[in-house]
């Protein structure tokens, strides 16, 4: 615990905090986009369980919805990323 505090204090003194924040925000926004895609995929799969009886169509539909959710979230997160940077 003490080593972590010392490291953080050293980064603060040397001015590395903005560099660390820039690297962290990109990873957080990317994993947020993946989570949005996964949640969209799960919702689409559950909805297609009720509506569609063909398993192949269900999988393809869920995959396409995952991609759509991922792309939309990535586009929206670029706005957030540009505002932070």
C-alpha positions in Angstrom: 0.0 0.0 0.0 2.8 2.4 0.9 4.6 1.6 -2.4 1.5 2.6 -4.4 1.2 5.9 -2.5 4.9 6.6 -3.1 4.6 5.8 -6.8 1.6 8.1 -7.1 3.3 10.9 -5.3 6.3 10.5 -7.6 4.1 10.6 -10.7 2.4 13.8 -9.3 5.7 15.5 -8.6 7.1 14.7 -12.1 3.9 15.7 -13.9 3.0 12.3 -15.3 -0.7 12.3 -14.2 -2.0 13.8 -17.5 -0.1 11.1 -19.4 -1.6 8.3 -17.2 -5.1 9.8 -17.5 -4.8 9.9 -21.3 -3.9 6.2 -21.5 -6.5 5.2 -19.0 -9.5 7.0 -20.6 -9.0 5.3 -24.0 -9.0 1.9 -22.4 -12.0 2.6 -20.2 -14.0 4.0 -23.2 -13.1 1.0 -25.4 -14.2 -1.5 -22.8 -17.4 0.5 -22.2 -18.1 0.2 -25.9 -17.6 -3.6 -25.7 -19.9 -3.8 -22.7 -22.6 -1.8 -24.6 -22.2 -4.2 -27.5 -22.5 -7.2 -25.3 -25.6 -5.9 -23.5 -27.2 -5.1 -26.9 -26.3 -8.6 -28.1 -27.8 -10.2 -24.9 -31.0 -8.2 -25.3 -31.3 -9.1 -29.0 -30.7 -12.7 -28.2 -33.4 -12.8 -25.5 -35.9 -11.0 -27.8 -35.2 -13.4 -30.7 -35.7 -16.4 -28.3 -39.3 -15.3 -28.1 -39.9 -14.3 -31.7 -37.6 -16.5 -33.9 -37.4 -20.3 -33.6 -34.4 -20.8 -35.9 -31.2 -21.0 -33.9 -28.9 -19.9 -36.7 -30.9 -16.7 -37.3 -30.8 -16.0 -33.6 -27.0 -16.2 -33.5 -26.5 -14.1 -36.7 -29.0 -11.5 -35.4 -27.3 -11.2 -32.0 -23.9 -10.9 -33.7 -25.1 -8.1 -36.0 -26.7 -6.3 -33.1 -23.4 -6.6 -31.1 -21.5 -5.0 -34.0 -24.1 -2.2 -34.3 -24.0 -1.5 -30.6 -20.2 -1.6 -30.6 -19.9 0.8 -33.5 -22.5 3.3 -32.2 -20.9 3.3 -28.8 -17.4 3.8 -30.3 -18.7 6.7 -32.3 -20.3 8.3 -29.2 -17.2 7.7 -27.1 -15.0 9.5 -29.6 -16.9 12.7 -28.6 -16.1 12.0 -25.0 -12.5 11.2 -25.7 -12.0 14.4 -27.6 -13.6 16.4 -24.8 -11.3 14.8 -22.3 -8.0 15.2 -24.3 
